[in-house]
Amino acid sequence: MNRSPLHPITDADIRTYEEDGVVCLRGQFDADWIARMLAEAVAQLDQPDGFRVEGEAGAEAGRAAALAKSHMARRNDTFKAFVEESPAAEITARLMGLDEVRFFYDQLFIKEPGTHAATAWHHDLPFWPLDGNHVASVWLALTPVTKATSGLVYLAGSHKWGKLYRPVPAVPREGFAFPEADAYEECPQFHKEFGNPDHRFLAWNMEPGDCLVHHPLTVHGAGDNASSDQRRVALSCRFFGGDVTWHGQRTVFQVPGSADEMFEVGAFPGNDDVFPVVWRAAA
């Protein structure tokens, strides 16, 4: 399994990330990583934790049609190895121009064929207790992905709008957003504006081993999995460094082991136990 990217991160990749807020990188993870992580991801369907959509078309008997889980790497050795040993952390560091990055958290997203569970338009930062530009998410395709199978769609350049949209969880929860974040404006339903010439929408057909890397303020969403036979599985890992500071919780979201009182607002959250360094440039 490869530890470094299979292909160099080019100046063009970096410019695209900086200008669009997202870049698609092809074939950066070898077949061994894909096989190992896909098997572990599918095994999570039989575990009781995680947000699930039940009873949709295409789901196997007794299984969820859609599954979203977080923080697997903090309790599962396979996901932990991916965070520490795969090229994901280095990819984000090179795109952000950093000499080191820390692990923030990981998420798993599975949609079975025929699942009617769209991913609402949003951006990530309002969910989190962080400020800054140097947070990047690697969204790794573990199965083939198209727009029809719930591939992500991004609004190019939206990370530069200077906006914070209200964070709304996939399953509505009373009191999820604290008053500050609850007062943010609602994110528009941008799929209604696909024909708007003022917006540039980005989406990719992806093969296993391809990944998307996006800025925490890049607006994105996804539709249903309309396929009759293709499961969509993606693993997202988030890393930070550089200019990131602790904002304090905007929502009830919390990384296990962290608490507001552990960090100084406005300071870099450099706690090695909670947010360990997972990649550092060679001296």
C-alpha positions in Angstrom: 0.0 0.0 0.0 1.4 3.3 -1.0 2.4 5.9 1.6 3.1 8.8 -0.8 0.9 10.0 -3.6 1.1 7.8 -6.7 1.4 11.0 -8.9 3.0 14.3 -8.0 0.8 17.2 -6.7 1.4 19.7 -9.5 1.4 23.5 -9.5 -1.7 23.3 -11.6 -3.4 21.1 -8.9 -2.5 23.7 -6.3 -3.8 26.6 -8.4 -7.1 24.7 -9.0 -7.5 24.0 -5.3 -6.9 27.7 -4.5 -9.1 29.1 -7.2 -12.0 26.6 -7.3 -11.9 25.4 -3.7 -11.8 21.8 -4.9 -9.6 19.6 -7.0 -10.1 16.1 -8.4 -6.9 14.0 -8.3 -6.8 10.7 -10.2 -5.4 7.4 -9.1 -3.6 8.5 -6.0 -4.4 5.4 -3.9 -3.3 1.9 -5.0 -5.6 -1.1 -5.4 -4.5 -2.5 -2.0 -5.8 0.5 -0.2 -9.0 0.5 -2.1 -9.7 -3.2 -1.4 -8.8 -2.9 2.3 -10.9 0.2 2.9 -13.8 -0.9 0.9 -14.1 -4.2 2.8 -13.9 -2.4 6.1 -16.4 0.2 4.9 -19.0 -2.4 3.9 -18.5 -4.2 7.2 -19.7 -1.0 8.9 -23.2 -1.5 7.4 -23.7 -4.3 9.9 -22.6 -2.1 12.9 -25.3 -0.4 14.9 -23.9 3.1 15.2 -24.0 5.9 12.6 -26.7 7.8 10.9 -28.9 5.5 8.7 -31.7 5.8 6.2 -33.8 2.7 6.5 -36.1 0.9 4.1 -35.3 2.6 0.8 -35.3 0.7 -2.5 -32.2 -1.3 -3.1 -31.1 -1.9 0.5 -30.4 -5.5 1.5 -32.8 -7.0 4.0 -31.8 -5.8 7.5 -29.4 -3.2 6.2 -29.6 0.6 5.9 -30.0 2.1 2.5 -27.7 5.0 3.4 -25.1 5.2 6.1 -22.9 8.0 7.5 -20.5 7.4 10.3 -17.7 9.5 11.9 -14.6 9.0 14.0 -13.9 5.4 12.9 -10.1 6.0 13.1 -10.3 6.6 16.8 -11.7 3.1 17.5 -10.8 1.0 14.4 -7.3 0.0 13.5 -7.9 -0.2 9.8 -9.2 3.3 9.6 -6.5 4.5 11.9 -3.9 2.9 9.6 -5.4 4.7 6.6 -5.1 8.1 8.3 -1.6 7.5 9.5 -0.1 5.6 6.6 -2.0 6.4 3.4 -1.1 9.4 1.1 -4.2 11.4 2.2 -2.5 13.6 4.8 0.4 14.4 2.4 -1.9 15.3 -0.4 -3.7 17.9 1.7 -0.4 19.3 3.0 1.0 19.8 -0.4 -2.2 21.4 -1.7 -2.3 23.8 1.2 1.5 24.5 1.1 2.1 23.2 4.6 5.1 21.4 6.2 2.9 19.4 8.5 -0.8 18.5 9.1 -2.8 17.1 12.0 -5.7 14.7 11.8 -9.1 16.3 12.5 -11.6 13.5 11.9 -12.9 11.0 9.4 -16.3 10.1 7.9 -17.7 7.2 5.9 -20.6 7.7 3.4 -22.5 4.8 1.8 -25.5 4.9 -0.4 -27.0 1.7 -1.7 -28.5 1.5 -5.2 -31.9 3.2 -5.4 -31.4 5.2 -2.2 -33.5 8.4 -2.1 -31.3 10.4 0.3 -29.9 13.6 -1.2 -27.0 15.4 0.5 -28.2 18.9 1.1 -26.2 21.9 -0.1 -23.8 23.0 2.6 -20.2 23.8 3.5 -18.3 22.3 6.3 -16.7 25.0 8.5 -20.0 26.2 10.2 -20.3 22.7 11.7 -16.9 22.8 13.3 -15.2 24.6 16.2 -12.4 25.9 13.9 -11.5 29.0 11.9 -9.0 29.3 9.1 -8.3 28.3 5.5 -5.9 25.4 6.2 -8.4 22.6 6.7 -8.8 20.2 3.8 -11.0 17.2 3.3 -10.0 14.2 1.1 -13.1 12.5 -0.3 -11.9 9.1 -1.6 -14.0 7.1 -4.0 -14.0 3.4 -3.0 -16.5 2.5 -5.7 -17.2 4.0 -9.1 -18.9 7.4 -8.7 -21.0 9.4 -11.1 -23.4 12.3 -10.6 -26.3 9.8 -11.0 -24.9 7.6 -8.2 -24.7 10.6 -5.8 -21.4 12.0 -6.7 -20.6 15.4 -5.1 -21.3 18.6 -7.0 -19.4 21.8 -6.0 -19.8 25.5 -6.6 -16.5 26.7 -7.9 -15.0 29.6 -6.0 -17.7 29.6 -3.3 -15.0 29.4 -0.6 -14.2 33.0 -1.4 -17.7 34.3 -0.9 -17.1 35.3 2.8 -20.3 33.6 3.8 -21.2 31.1 6.6 -24.4 29.1 6.0 -26.4 27.7 8.8 -25.3 24.1 9.6 -28.1 21.7 9.2 -27.5 18.0 10.1 -28.7 15.2 7.8 -31.3 14.2 10.4 -32.8 17.3 12.0 -32.0 17.7 15.7 -33.4 20.2 18.1 -30.6 22.4 19.4 -28.0 21.0 17.0 -26.6 24.5 16.1 -25.8 26.9 18.9 -27.2 30.4 18.7 -24.3 31.9 16.8 -24.5 29.3 14.0 -28.3 29.1 14.1 -28.3 32.8 13.1 -26.3 32.2 9.9 -28.3 32.5 6.7 -29.8 29.4 5.2 -27.9 27.8 2.4 -29.7 28.2 -1.0 -30.9 25.1 -2.8 -28.3 25.4 -5.6 -29.6 22.5 -7.7 -32.4 24.9 -8.7 -29.7 27.1 -10.3 -27.9 24.6 -12.5 -28.7 26.8 -15.5 -27.5 30.0 -13.8 -24.5 31.4 -15.8 -23.3 33.2 -12.7 -22.4 29.9 -11.1 -19.9 27.3 -12.2 -20.8 23.8 -11.0 -18.1 21.1 -10.9 -18.7 17.3 -10.8 -16.6 14.3 -11.9 -17.0 10.7 -12.8 -14.6 8.9 -10.6 -13.0 5.5 -10.4 -11.9 3.8 -7.1 -8.6 5.5 -6.0 -9.6 8.9 -7.3 -10.2 11.6 -4.7 -11.6 15.1 -4.3 -10.0 17.5 -2.0 -12.0 20.6 -0.9 -11.7 23.7 1.2 -13.9 23.9 4.3 -16.0 26.8 2.8 -16.6 25.3 -0.7 -20.3 24.7 -1.1 -21.3 21.2 -2.2 -24.2 18.7 -2.3 -25.2 15.5 -3.9 -28.4 13.9 -5.2 -29.9 10.4 -4.7 -28.2 7.2 -5.8 -30.4 6.6 -8.9 -28.5 3.5 -10.0 -30.2 0.1 -9.9 -27.0 -1.8 -9.2 -24.1 0.5 -8.1 -23.4 1.1 -4.4 -21.6 4.4 -3.7 -19.0 4.2 -1.0 -16.7 7.1 -0.1 -14.3 7.8 2.8 -13.6 11.4 3.8 -10.6 12.3 6.0 -10.0 15.9 7.2 -6.7 17.4 8.1 -5.6 20.9 9.3 -2.6 23.0 10.1 -1.2 26.4 9.2 -3.6 29.3 10.0 -6.2 27.3 11.9 -7.4 28.6 15.2 -9.9 27.4 17.8 -13.3 29.2 17.4 -15.3 27.3 20.0 -18.2 25.0 19.3 -20.8 26.3 16.8 -22.8 23.1 17.0 -23.0 20.0 19.1 -20.4 18.3 16.8 -17.4 17.4 18.9 -14.3 15.3 18.2 -14.0 12.5 20.8 -11.6 13.6 23.6 -12.0 17.3 22.8 -13.8 20.0 24.7 -14.0 23.7 24.4 -12.2 24.3 27.8 -9.2 22.4 26.4 -8.4 25.1 23.9 -7.9 28.8 23.8 -10.2 30.7 21.5 -8.1 32.2 18.7 -5.1 29.9 19.3 -3.9 27.0 17.3 -5.4 23.7 18.6 -2.1 21.8 18.8 -3.1 19.1 21.2 -1.1 16.0 20.1 -3.4 13.6 21.9 -6.6 14.9 20.2 -5.2 16.2 16.9 -2.0 14.3 16.3 0.5 15.3 13.6 0.1 12.6 10.8 2.4 14.0 8.2 5.5 16.2 8.3 7.8 17.1 5.5 11.3 15.6 5.5 13.9 17.8 7.1 
